[in-house]
Amino acid sequence: MKTPMTKRGAELLRSELQRLKTVERPATSAAIAEARGHGDLSENAEYEAARERQGLIEARIRDIESKLANAQVIDPKLLHAEGRCVFGATVELESAAGEKAAWQIVGEDEADIKEGRISVSSPIARALIGKEAGESVDVQTPGGLKRYEIIDVRYE
């Protein structure tokens, strides 16, 4: 099954993968070689730490490669959404209390509330998908039911 991802999210993963393969992996291999040179490996904490780090790096490389292989990169500008909330869109909202917020609807791995990116599977994103500017949506939040008006929908 393909996993939706924004172009930006795919580029960030590719960048991390490149860094892991060209910087982190060689540095860890060098640290292992250096620790081996210190003698008895059974009581060598540096060697154990470097081997553990190598395992974590290799696991992350496999994880990223898998995510990229299963990614369906979506460009919201090409969806012909014409003002509708779709994956990748940035939606400007106003609550009944007058609080304003802007959220970009992104894939699971890209979600970061502090950066204004919410997962497509979050309750608010599910409520927004398919709606247009001027419409209101009700969202069940941990704090109770909230109503938002969609002020604007942008495809960046």
The 8 nearest C-alpha neighbors of each residue, nearest first, counted from 0:
[[1, 2, 69, 70, 71, 3, 68, 66],
 [0, 2, 69, 70, 71, 3, 68, 66],
 [1, 3, 70, 71, 69, 4, 0, 106],
 [4, 2, 71, 106, 70, 72, 1, 73],
 [5, 3, 72, 106, 71, 8, 73, 70],
 [4, 6, 8, 7, 73, 72, 87, 105],
 [5, 7, 9, 8, 72, 10, 74, 73],
 [6, 8, 10, 5, 9, 11, 4, 12],
 [9, 7, 5, 11, 10, 6, 109, 4],
 [8, 10, 12, 6, 11, 7, 13, 5],
 [9, 11, 13, 7, 12, 8, 14, 6],
 [12, 10, 14, 8, 9, 13, 7, 15],
 [11, 13, 15, 9, 14, 10, 16, 8],
 [14, 12, 16, 10, 11, 15, 17, 9],
 [13, 15, 11, 17, 12, 16, 10, 18],
 [16, 14, 18, 12, 17, 13, 19, 11],
 [17, 15, 13, 19, 14, 18, 12, 60],
 [16, 18, 14, 20, 15, 19, 21, 13],
 [19, 17, 15, 21, 22, 16, 20, 14],
 [18, 20, 23, 16, 17, 22, 21, 24],
 [19, 21, 17, 24, 18, 22, 16, 23],
 [20, 22, 18, 19, 17, 23, 24, 25],
 [23, 21, 18, 19, 25, 24, 20, 26],
 [22, 24, 19, 26, 25, 27, 20, 21],
 [23, 25, 27, 20, 26, 22, 19, 28],
 [26, 24, 28, 27, 23, 22, 29, 21],
 [27, 25, 29, 23, 28, 24, 22, 30],
 [26, 28, 30, 24, 29, 25, 53, 23],
 [27, 29, 25, 31, 30, 26, 24, 32],
 [28, 30, 32, 26, 27, 31, 33, 25],
 [31, 29, 27, 33, 28, 32, 34, 49],
 [32, 30, 34, 28, 29, 33, 49, 46],
 [33, 31, 29, 35, 30, 34, 28, 36],
 [32, 34, 30, 36, 35, 31, 29, 37],
 [33, 35, 46, 31, 36, 37, 32, 45],
 [36, 34, 32, 37, 33, 38, 31, 46],
 [35, 37, 33, 34, 38, 32, 31, 39],
 [38, 36, 34, 35, 39, 33, 43, 40],
 [39, 37, 36, 35, 40, 34, 43, 42],
 [38, 40, 41, 42, 43, 37, 35, 36],
 [39, 41, 43, 42, 38, 35, 46, 37],
 [42, 40, 39, 43, 44, 47, 46, 38],
 [43, 41, 40, 44, 39, 47, 46, 38],
 [42, 44, 40, 46, 45, 41, 39, 47],
 [45, 43, 47, 46, 48, 42, 40, 41],
 [46, 44, 48, 47, 43, 34, 49, 31],
 [45, 47, 34, 49, 43, 44, 48, 31],
 [46, 48, 44, 50, 49, 45, 51, 43],
 [49, 47, 51, 45, 50, 46, 44, 52],
 [48, 50, 52, 46, 51, 47, 31, 53],
 [51, 49, 53, 47, 52, 48, 46, 54],
 [50, 52, 48, 54, 53, 49, 47, 55],
 [53, 51, 49, 55, 54, 50, 48, 56],
 [52, 54, 50, 56, 51, 55, 27, 49],
 [55, 53, 51, 57, 52, 56, 58, 50],
 [54, 56, 52, 58, 53, 57, 59, 51],
 [57, 55, 59, 53, 58, 54, 60, 52],
 [56, 58, 60, 54, 59, 55, 53, 61],
 [59, 57, 55, 61, 56, 60, 54, 62],
 [58, 60, 62, 56, 61, 57, 63, 55],
 [59, 61, 57, 63, 62, 58, 64, 56],
 [62, 60, 64, 58, 59, 63, 65, 57],
 [61, 63, 59, 65, 60, 64, 58, 66],
 [64, 62, 66, 60, 65, 61, 67, 59],
 [65, 63, 61, 67, 66, 62, 68, 60],
 [64, 66, 68, 62, 63, 67, 61, 69],
 [67, 65, 63, 69, 68, 64, 70, 62],
 [66, 68, 70, 64, 69, 65, 63, 9],
 [69, 67, 65, 66, 70, 64, 63, 1],
 [68, 70, 1, 66, 67, 2, 65, 71],
 [71, 69, 2, 67, 1, 68, 3, 66],
 [70, 72, 3, 2, 1, 4, 73, 69],
 [71, 73, 4, 5, 6, 70, 3, 74],
 [72, 74, 5, 4, 75, 71, 6, 3],
 [73, 75, 76, 77, 5, 6, 72, 87],
 [76, 74, 78, 87, 77, 154, 88, 73],
 [77, 75, 74, 154, 78, 79, 155, 80],
 [76, 78, 75, 79, 74, 80, 73, 154],
 [77, 79, 75, 80, 76, 74, 85, 73],
 [80, 78, 81, 77, 76, 75, 82, 83],
 [79, 81, 83, 78, 82, 85, 84, 75],
 [82, 80, 79, 83, 78, 131, 84, 152],
 [81, 83, 131, 80, 152, 132, 84, 153],
 [84, 82, 131, 80, 130, 129, 81, 85],
 [83, 85, 128, 129, 130, 127, 131, 88],
 [86, 84, 128, 88, 83, 87, 129, 75],
 [85, 87, 104, 88, 105, 75, 119, 84],
 [88, 86, 104, 75, 105, 5, 103, 85],
 [89, 87, 154, 85, 103, 86, 153, 104],
 [90, 88, 103, 153, 102, 152, 154, 104],
 [89, 91, 152, 102, 101, 151, 103, 88],
 [90, 92, 101, 151, 150, 100, 149, 152],
 [93, 91, 149, 100, 150, 148, 99, 101],
 [92, 94, 99, 148, 147, 98, 97, 100],
 [93, 95, 147, 98, 97, 96, 146, 148],
 [94, 96, 97, 146, 147, 93, 98, 148],
 [95, 97, 94, 98, 93, 99, 146, 147],
 [98, 96, 94, 95, 93, 99, 147, 92],
 [99, 97, 94, 93, 96, 100, 95, 92],
 [100, 98, 93, 92, 97, 94, 101, 91],
 [99, 101, 92, 91, 93, 102, 98, 90],
 [100, 102, 91, 90, 92, 115, 89, 103],
 [103, 101, 115, 90, 89, 116, 104, 117],
 [102, 104, 89, 116, 88, 87, 117, 105],
 [103, 105, 87, 117, 86, 119, 88, 118],
 [106, 104, 118, 87, 119, 117, 109, 110],
 [107, 105, 4, 118, 109, 3, 108, 119],
 [106, 108, 118, 109, 110, 105, 119, 120],
 [109, 107, 106, 110, 118, 8, 105, 4],
 [108, 110, 106, 107, 8, 105, 111, 116],
 [109, 111, 117, 116, 118, 107, 108, 105],
 [112, 110, 116, 114, 113, 117, 115, 109],
 [111, 113, 115, 114, 116, 117, 110, 102],
 [114, 112, 111, 115, 116, 110, 117, 102],
 [113, 115, 111, 112, 116, 110, 102, 117],
 [116, 114, 102, 112, 113, 103, 111, 101],
 [115, 117, 103, 110, 111, 102, 112, 114],
 [118, 116, 110, 104, 105, 112, 103, 111],
 [117, 119, 110, 107, 105, 120, 121, 106],
 [118, 120, 124, 104, 105, 121, 106, 117],
 [119, 121, 118, 125, 124, 122, 107, 106],
 [122, 120, 118, 124, 123, 119, 125, 117],
 [123, 121, 125, 124, 126, 120, 138, 139],
 [122, 124, 126, 125, 121, 138, 127, 139],
 [125, 123, 127, 119, 121, 126, 122, 128],
 [124, 126, 122, 123, 127, 128, 120, 121],
 [125, 127, 123, 124, 128, 122, 138, 136],
 [126, 128, 124, 125, 130, 84, 123, 129],
 [129, 127, 84, 85, 125, 130, 126, 124],
 [128, 130, 84, 83, 127, 85, 131, 126],
 [129, 131, 83, 84, 127, 128, 134, 132],
 [132, 130, 83, 82, 134, 84, 133, 129],
 [131, 133, 149, 151, 150, 134, 152, 82],
 [134, 132, 149, 150, 131, 148, 135, 151],
 [135, 133, 132, 149, 131, 148, 130, 136],
 [136, 134, 148, 147, 149, 133, 146, 137],
 [135, 137, 147, 146, 126, 138, 148, 134],
 [136, 138, 146, 145, 147, 144, 139, 135],
 [139, 137, 145, 144, 123, 140, 146, 126],
 [138, 140, 144, 143, 145, 137, 122, 141],
 [141, 139, 143, 142, 144, 138, 145, 122],
 [140, 142, 143, 139, 144, 138, 145, 122],
 [143, 141, 140, 144, 139, 145, 138, 146],
 [144, 142, 140, 141, 139, 145, 138, 146],
 [143, 145, 139, 138, 140, 137, 146, 142],
 [146, 144, 138, 137, 139, 143, 147, 140],
 [145, 147, 137, 136, 94, 95, 138, 135],
 [148, 146, 94, 136, 93, 135, 92, 95],
 [147, 149, 135, 93, 92, 134, 150, 94],
 [148, 150, 92, 132, 133, 134, 151, 91],
 [149, 151, 91, 92, 132, 133, 148, 93],
 [150, 152, 91, 132, 149, 90, 153, 92],
 [151, 153, 90, 89, 82, 132, 91, 84],
 [154, 152, 89, 88, 155, 90, 151, 82],
 [153, 155, 88, 76, 75, 89, 87, 152],
 [154, 153, 88, 89, 76, 75, 87, 74]]
